[in-house]
Amino acid sequence: MADPARMRAQLRIQALSELISFASNADSAMYRDKAEWYRNLIRVGVEISEEAKKLETELSARAVQEGELTVTAVATAAKISRQAVYSRAEIQYPDGMPE
């Protein structure tokens, strides 16, 4: 049976790869127009950041839910507080973290 968490992670990683490829292409295509170059790379940088944050949030919540990592281990890996992990888990799982 396919692991849904892994499948979602793979989709996010693919999206990140495509965004990075776009950034590389924009860099090459826009280097003569500095204002457009800045606009495009800033925009794609924000999109990369948002996609990476979604990946980290989903994986953090899932790792705790599945008991693969403790809240402390997730907080350390993600460089965030334990409270942030609990908050993200609540957003991911509005009915509360499964036991």
Sequence and secondary structure as in RCSB ss.txt:
>XXXX:A:sequence
MADPARMRAQLRIQALSELISFASNADSAMYRDKAEWYRNLIRVGVEISEEAKKLETELSARAVQEGELTVTAVA
TAAKISRQAVYSRAEIQYPDGMPE
>XXXX:A:secstr
   HHHHHHHHHHHHHHHHHHHHHHHHHHHTTSHHHHHHHHHHHHHHHHHHHHHHHHHHHHHHHHTTSS HHHHH
HHHTS HHHHHHHHHHHSTT    
